[in-house]
Amino acid sequence: MLSKRIIPCLDVRDGKLTKGVRFKGNVDIGDPVETARMYYEQGADEIVFYDITASAEGRGIFLDVVEKVASTIFIPFSVGGGIGSVEDMRAVLLAGAEKVSVNSGAVKNPDIISQGAAAFGSQCVVLGMDVKRVEKSEAVPSGFEVVIHGGRKHMGLDALDWAKTGEALGAGEICLNSIDADGTKDGYDLELTRLISRKVRIPVIASGGAGNPGHMAEAFVKGGASAALIASIVHYGEYSIARIKQEISEQGVKMRMVW
C-alpha cells in the first residue's frame, strides 16, 4: 500500500499567505516562502501554492514568489492560479515547480490538459476542481457543480463528468476542493471525495474542511483519497505536520513518518 500524503496548501494573494472560509473573508496571515520552508522542515510530503486571484484578475501567476518557494524546499511543489496555456505551464515549471494545477483555465479550454500532458507528462498536470453542492438537475446530476474564478462563477458543469473528462484528457491527479467545507474545520466532504475517487483511476487529493487528523484519516479510509490538503490547522499552529502524521498513523493509515 502506498503511503498517504499530507499536503499543506498556501493560498497566496498579492504575494502574501492568506486564508478565508468558503472562499470569502480572506485575511493575510504570513509570508509564503517562510511558511513553505517551515512545513518542509516539519515533514510535509508536498506543498501546493495557489495564486487565488490570478484567474479572476486575468493575470499571470507571481513567478518571483514561486521561484523563492522552490529554492527553499526539496519536496514536490505544485503551483496553480491564472494558468491558461502551455506557455504558462512551462514558465511555472521553469520557476521550480514539479507540478502545475489547472482549474479555471482548463474549464474554459480543456485542451490545455492534453497539451500539458503531451508536453510535460501527465505526472506534471493536476486538475484542480472547486466544487459546490447544488440541487440535482439534468445538467448537474450528481448534485456537485464545478465553480471557477475562485468560487465566483458557476459553470453548470457536473463535477463527476468533469473529473472523468480531465482524466481522459491526461490529467495525472485531481485536487478536489469542497467550497462548502473550505476553511470550516468541520471535516472533508466525504460524499464528494468518495464519488470522485471511486470513478477515476488517478489519485484524488481531498481538500477543504480539515480540522483535525481524524478528518484526514476519514478522507483516506472512507473517502478513498490518496492525499489530504490542509491549511488552517497548520497555518494557525494548532498542529504540526509530525503530530498530524503520528495521529493518523495510530489509526492504521500508512504514512511517511518524520523522525
JOPE-V772837 format. One line per field, one symbol per residue. ss: DSSP state (H for helix, E for strand, C for the rest). phi: phi as a letter, one per 30 degrees, with the letter a starting at -180 (. if undefined). burial: b if it has 16 or more other C-alpha atoms within 10 Angstrom, else e. Layout:
ss->???
phi->???
burial->???
This chain:
ss->CCCEEEEEEEEEECCEEEEEECCEEEEEEECHHHHHHHHHHHCCCEEEEEECCHHHHCCCCCHHHHHHHHCCCCCEEEEECCCCCHHHHHHHHHCCCCEEEECHHHHHCCHHHHHHHHHHCHHHEEEEEEEEECCCCCCCCCCEEEEECCCCEEEEEEHHHHHHHHHHHCCCEEEEEECCCCCCCCCCCHHHHHHHHCCCCCEEEEECCCCCHHHHHHHHHCCCCCEEEECHHHHCCCCCHHHHHHHHHCCCCCECCCC
phi->.dddccbdccdbbhicdbbbbhibidbdblcdddddddddddjedabcbbddcddddibddddddedddddcbbbebcbbkicbadddeddddddkdcbbccbeddddbedddddddddbjeddccddbcbbdbddaddbddibcdbchiicbdcicddddddddedddkdcabcccdddceidicjdddddddedddcbcddccdbjjdcaedddeddddccidcabdbbedcecidbcdddeddddedcicdbddcc
burial->eeebbbbbbbbbbebbbbbebbbeeeeeeeebbebbbbbbeebbbbbbbbbbbbbbeeebbbbebbbbbbeebeebbbbbbbbbbbebbbebbebbbbbbbbbbbbbeebbbbbbbbeebebebbbbbbbbbbeeeeeebbbbbbbbbbbbeeeeebbbbbbbbebbebbbbbbbbbbbbbbbbbebbbbebbbbbbeebebbbbbbbbbbbbebbbbbbbebbbbbbbbbbbbbeeeebbbebbbbbbeeebbbbbee
